[in-house]
């Protein structure tokens, strides 16, 4: 019984990895379900199933929480303003090398942080995984052509060439599978409407 309590306590701690809104709404029910299942089934089976469930649903819930949140633009705007101020400092201090360097440094660092913050503030698109399928399909033949051109130029690295050709075939295959998945998802949404 103490093993069951320890496992239930560990499960409760792992539930803390869910997003806060999900945790507030479902934590008590999930703990109760685990306890009820341990009464009806062997504990090892329940814990294995719970571990698999946690491994799949925690990342999914974080993605859904990110998709459903309203974007917060304060931090990206702040970094953008600091980058603009750094660029202005570089322009005003034009001939003074120190001011030019400091201004450009501030502009580059704050601009980079601003770009990252703008990207993180945007909601996640649901089809992002299969959008770039064609890039992989094109990359494969390009790698093969590169290997052929390198061999024609006298580069003697057969192991690297064979590895790159194999990688090219794998990339093309993955790209084709992603393209088929994209086509299937588009077709299913068309049939639903």
Secondary structure, DSSP 8 states (H G I E B T S, - for coil): -HHHHHHHHHHHHHGGGS-HHHHHHHHHHHHHHHHHHHHHS-HHHHHHHHHHHHHHHHHHHHHHHHHHS----HHHHHHHHHHHHHHHHHHHTTT-HHHHHHHHHHHHHHHHHHHHHHHHHS---TTTTTTTHHHHHHHHHHHHHHHHHHHHTT---HHHHHHHHHHHHHHHHHHHHHHHHHHHHHHHHHHH-
